[in-house]
Amino acid sequence: LPGVTRRALLELLKTTDHTLEERSFSLEEAMAAAEAFLTSSSVFLLPITHIDGKKVGNGKPGDFSKKLRQLYRDHAERQATAAVREDDEQHGPGRHDSTAS
């Protein structure tokens, strides 16, 4: 499903040397994958290590999933820092607008 985290990760992937192919896949393909993950606003990127009790890859979060999660976290931190800086410029340091959404 489309989402903010997914959309951000797709944009961030463009800054790497990795390519992405979005398509439907079978359960067998998912279980045979080296890595799998899901995205959401609450967990950002969650490695999938097991499906139906069977290991995906080696059963541990993979290097690519970890790298992509860190890439997203760094992006989110930059966004938050920029938002605070903008608020400081508008309202003065430490005087944040609590009505902002």
N, C-alpha and C positions, 0 to 999 in steps of 0.2 A: 504494500500500500504506500502511496505517496505520503511523505512527511517531511518536516523541517530538518530533522537529523539526516535522513536519507538524502535529501536534496543537497545539504551542505557537504556530506561525504562524497557525493558524485562530483561536486565542483572541486573539492580538495583532491580527489583522485586525478584530476586533470593536471595537477601540479607535480605529479609523480611520473615515473617511467612505467607505471602499470596501466593496463587496458582493462576495460570492463565490458562484459557481454551480458546484457539483460535478456533473459528468456525463461520460458517455463522449463522445468526439469522434473525428472521422475524421482521417486523416493530412492530408487537404487542409485541414481546419480548422486543424490545428496549424501547417501551413506558411503559412497566411494570417494567422496571429495577429500582433498588434503585438508581443507579448512572450510568451516561454515560459520556464519554469524547472522545476527539480526540487529536491526537498529530501532531505537525508540528514544523519545525525549527523556525518559527517566533513566535509562542505562547507557545512552549514547550508542555504544556498540557492544553487543554481548556475544562472545564466542559460543558456538554450539559444539559441545564436545561429545555428546551422545545423542543418538536418535533411536528410540525404541530399545534402550538399554545397550545398544551397540556403539562402539567407538567411531567417531568421525576422525579420520587421520589417526594420530597417535593417542587420541582421547584427552588431549591437553590443548589449551589455547595456542594457536599457531603464531609464528612470527609476523605474518602479514596482518592478522587480526589485531595483534598488539600494536603494530606500527600504525595501522589505520586508526585505532582508538586513540593513540597518543596524538596523532595528527589532528583529530577532531578536538581533543581536549585543549591542545595548544590554540587552535582556532577559536574555541569558545572563550578561552581566557583572554585572548586579544580583543574579542568583541566586548567582553565585560569591561575590560580596562578602558577601552575607547568610550563606552557608554558612561562610565564614572567620570572620565576626563571631560566629556561633553557636559555632563550635569554640573561638575565643578565650575566650568566656564560660565554656565548660565546662572547658577545659584550661589557660587562661592564654595571653596573647599569645605567638605564635611557637612554642608547644608543641602542634603538631597531632597528632591521633591518626592514625598511619600505618596503622592496621588498618581504618579506615573505608573503605567501598566507594563 
